[in-house]
Amino acid sequence: MKKTIYTLLISYFLPLASYLLIACTETVSDAKQEKMQPDIYPDYLGVTIPVNIAPLNFCMANEKALLIDAVITDRHGNSMHSQGEESLDLDLDDWHHLLGQNACDSLTVTVSAKFDDGWHTYLPFSIYVSSDSIDYGICYRLIEPGYEVWSKMGIYERDLSSFDERPLIENTQFEGCVNCHSFNRGNPANMSLHIRGPHGATLLRQNGGPVTAYNTKTDQTLGLCVYPYWHPSGRYIAYSTNATSQLFHIANRNRIEVFDTASDLQVYDIEKNELLLSPLLKQDSIYETFPVFSADGRSLYFCAAHALPEGSHQLDSLHYSLCRIDFDPVTGTFGNRIDTIINADGFSVSFPRPSYDGRFLCYTVSDYGQFSIWHHEADLYLLDLATGESRPMTEANSDDTESFHNWSTNSRWLVLSSRRDDGLYTRPYFCHVDAKGHVGKAFMLPQRHPRQFYRDRFYSYNVPDFITGPTHFDSRQASRAINAESRTNFGVRKNIE
C-alpha cells in the first residue's frame, strides 16, 4: 500500500518539478550577435584543463547581466546547457561525462547574456581537455591578508573534482598559528606541519599514523625548523631555520617586507631522529632558505643571498640566487661545494620547486628579497634542468603577484598563488605544463558560485600543495598533541662537521 502511495506521489510531483525547471529556463531569442568573445568571471577563455576537474562555472564580468546562458558542445554532437541568474551551475555528472568523452580534444562554449535591452550572444571560445589528470585535491592554509595580527586560520583540503572542502585543523582548537604544511610528493600519509605560538611544535605524521609533536630547536641551530620539503625516499625532510623581521613601506606598491636577519639549512633524518648539518649551509655571511630535494633525491636546491651588514635595512640590495649542493641519501652527507644555478643579477629568486619527473624547476622572480608573496612584480619562471635554459612563464603570469607554487605528482600541472584577481587576496590558479615545457593559460580554482564565493571569503589561500587522496587527518588527536606539554626533541648527528 505504501509503495503504491509513493508511486502515485512521484508520478504526480515529478512532472511538476520538470515543468518548474523548464519554466525557470528562458529561451535565448532575438539575440544581438556580438563580434567579440564574452567577458566572463573567472576567465576560462582558451584554457587547458584536466579531464577530471570540477565544473568551470562562471558568470558575466558585467554585473548588470540579468541571466547568463551557455551551451557547451564537442565535435561529436554531444552538448550540455546551463542557465542562471548569478552564474552557471553545470551539472557535476554531466560535466565529467562530457570531459571523459573529449580527452585530448576541445570543447566549444557559446555564451549568451541577457541585459535590460535583451539577449546578446557572443563569439564562441574553446576549452582544451587534457588527458593528463590532476591529483585528487589540494591542501592550503586560509588566512586573513593582514600584517601584524591574525585571528582564525586553518589548514584545509579541497577535492578538485568537486567543490567539497574540509578542514584538517583550525587554530580554534589551540592557541597559536598553524602553517608550513608539507607532504611527501602529495602523499597525505606523510606530513609535516608547523605550529607557532605558546604551544609551538612541528607535527610529523608518518605512514598515516598519529602525529607526534617535536621540539626542533637545538643548541646548534638558530631556531625552529620551517619551510619543509620531503626527500623522495620519505626518510629525510629538509628544513630552514630563519630569524625574520618585518618592515612596512611608507610609499610603495608592496605594502610589507618580511626579511631574514639570519637563516641556515638542515636535513632531518626521521629514522635516526637526527638533524644533519653542513658548515656550507650555516654560514653567518650567507642567508640560506627554501630548501628542496631534487627528483632523484641526490641534490638539495635552495636560495642564498649575501647577508646584509648588521643594522642595515637596504632590502632592495638583497638578492637571492638559486644554488645546489650534493646530498647522499645512503650516508646522509652533503657535498663539499655549492653550485650557483641561477646567479641573481638585479633580481631575486624564491620558492624553487623541481618537477617530480626531474625535467623542470619552477621558481619565483621578484625585484629583491625573499618575501615575494607581497611583491606585485613577482612572476614565475621555468628552468629546463636538461638544457639549463630558463624563461618567464608568460602564459601563466599576470600583471600582479605570482608567488608560491607546487607540482602535481605527474608533473603536468602547477598550482600557483596569485593576487591577479583583486591585488589583495591570494587565490589558487592552475596551469598545464607539457613534457616539452609548453605552458597553458592559468585558470582559477573552480567554485560553484564563483563571484559570490570569492566575495564572501575574506581569506587568502596560502601554500597550496597537491594531495593524492583525502588526508583523513585526526584533528582531535593533533590538538591534544599540540596542547600537551611534552615534546620529542631533535638530536644532532655528532661530528657532522
HELIX and SHEET records of a PDB file:
HELIX    1   1 LYS A    2  ALA A   23  1                                  22    
HELIX    2   2 LEU A   92  GLN A  101  1                                  10    
HELIX    3   3 ASN A  171  GLN A  173  5                                   3    
HELIX    4   4 PRO A  279  LEU A  281  5                                   3    
HELIX    5   5 LEU A  315  SER A  317  5                                   3    
HELIX    6   6 SER A  372  TRP A  374  5                                   3    
HELIX    7   7 PRO A  450  ASP A  456  1                                   7    
HELIX    8   8 SER A  475  ASN A  483  1                                   9    
SHEET    1   A 5 LYS A  32  GLN A  33  0                                        
SHEET    2   A 5 GLY A 118  THR A 121  1                                        
SHEET    3   A 5 ASP A 105  PHE A 115 -1                                        
SHEET    4   A 5 LEU A  67  THR A  73 -1                                        
SHEET    5   A 5 SER A  79  GLY A  84 -1                                        
SHEET    1   B 5 LYS A  32  GLN A  33  0                                        
SHEET    2   B 5 GLY A 118  THR A 121  1                                        
SHEET    3   B 5 ASP A 105  PHE A 115 -1                                        
SHEET    4   B 5 PHE A 125  SER A 130 -1                                        
SHEET    5   B 5 THR A  48  PRO A  50  1                                        
SHEET    1   C 2 ILE A  40  TYR A  41  0                                        
SHEET    2   C 2 CYS A  59  MET A  60 -1                                        
SHEET    1   D 4 GLU A 165  GLU A 170  0                                        
SHEET    2   D 4 GLY A 154  ASP A 159 -1                                        
SHEET    3   D 4 GLY A 137  ILE A 143 -1                                        
SHEET    4   D 4 SER A 460  ILE A 467 -1                                        
SHEET    1   E 5 CYS A 177  ASN A 184  0                                        
SHEET    2   E 5 ASN A 187  ARG A 196 -1                                        
SHEET    3   E 5 ALA A 201  ARG A 205 -1                                        
SHEET    4   E 5 THR A 212  ASN A 215 -1                                        
SHEET    5   E 5 THR A 488  ASN A 489  1                                        
SHEET    1   F 5 VAL A 226  TRP A 230  0                                        
SHEET    2   F 5 TYR A 236  PHE A 248 -1                                        
SHEET    3   F 5 ILE A 256  ASP A 269 -1                                        
SHEET    4   F 5 GLU A 274  LEU A 276 -1                                        
SHEET    5   F 5 GLY A 491  VAL A 492  1                                        
SHEET    1   G 4 ILE A 286  PHE A 293  0                                        
SHEET    2   G 4 SER A 299  HIS A 306 -1                                        
SHEET    3   G 4 SER A 321  ASP A 328 -1                                        
SHEET    4   G 4 THR A 333  PHE A 334 -1                                        
SHEET    1   H 4 ILE A 286  PHE A 293  0                                        
SHEET    2   H 4 SER A 299  HIS A 306 -1                                        
SHEET    3   H 4 SER A 321  ASP A 328 -1                                        
SHEET    4   H 4 ASP A 339  ILE A 342 -1                                        
SHEET    1   I 4 SER A 348  PRO A 354  0                                        
SHEET    2   I 4 PHE A 360  SER A 366 -1                                        
SHEET    3   I 4 ASP A 379  ASP A 384 -1                                        
SHEET    4   I 4 SER A 390  PRO A 392 -1                                        
SHEET    1   J 4 GLU A 402  TRP A 407  0                                        
SHEET    2   J 4 TRP A 413  SER A 418 -1                                        
SHEET    3   J 4 ARG A 427  HIS A 432 -1                                        
SHEET    4   J 4 PHE A 443  MET A 444 -1                                        
END                                                                             
